[in-house]
Amino acid sequence: MTVHLPQYSNCTACDLHTLGCKNRGMRTIPYPSLPQNSSTPTLLIVGSWPAYGEDLNNAPFTSVIGEIVRDKILKNTQIPSMASVFLTHAIRCHPLGLKKFTPTVNNLAKCKTHLENDMRILEKARPSHKILLILGGPPARSVMKDSLDNLMRKNSGSLTFEGWTVFASYNPIALLVNSALVQNLAEHITMVENHIRGARLKPSSPHIVSPYEPSN
């Protein structure tokens, strides 16, 4: 059964829509080749906000950064064969023209209503086990009202939000700044994969490295 998730193209809840992005209120999309089966687990991957190329494509995780998630993470795991995977962002409008953008509390709160609506639609269509993978600080603050570092230290499958099991890791853009984070991200993705598979999880204590520290 195909799930159709809405485009929030009429959203004027915060000021981001005034900046002139091409595709306001970007929709959540399915990862290609995912099993369309209501009995399989659902994995919803939540990034920070759409890049310029994603705004042009009207699809999250289709930029260079998105390729890291699609080609370097998902394609190298068994996750797509075990779960229905969907891709989205905590912020749904590209901050056009803002070279340095930090989402405000209001930006995150207004867009969170879209995320929660998508989650309800997915839950109704796929009532089996539901998992959120948060990538980056903005979705960590939006969904869990906590820092990314704190969430990553609790990556054991015990965190929940609205009945969804929550895991967290770095925004892939951090890997371009500091390659030392690759192993941390790989560990977190493995935990998600094991959780979907039903394997017993071990509490994660990742070595948190600042993206701005030089790699050794």
Number of C-alpha atoms within 10 A of each C-alpha: 9 10 14 14 15 15 17 16 15 9 17 13 12 15 12 20 21 12 13 13 18 18 21 21 26 26 24 25 20 22 18 11 10 15 20 15 15 19 14 18 21 27 27 28 22 27 27 22 24 29 21 18 15 22 24 15 15 21 22 26 26 21 17 14 17 21 14 18 20 17 10 12 17 18 13 11 13 15 22 18 14 17 25 25 23 19 22 23 28 31 27 32 33 26 24 18 11 9 7 6 11 10 16 10 11 13 20 20 18 18 21 19 12 23 22 13 13 19 20 14 16 22 17 12 17 20 15 15 16 23 24 22 22 29 24 23 21 28 26 27 18 24 20 16 12 14 15 21 19 12 21 23 17 17 23 21 19 11 16 14 11 11 11 19 19 26 27 28 25 22 22 21 15 17 18 14 15 17 14 20 22 14 13 21 21 14 16 21 20 17 22 26 19 16 17 20 14 9 11 11 15 11 13 16 13 18 13 14 14 14 17 9 10 11 12 6
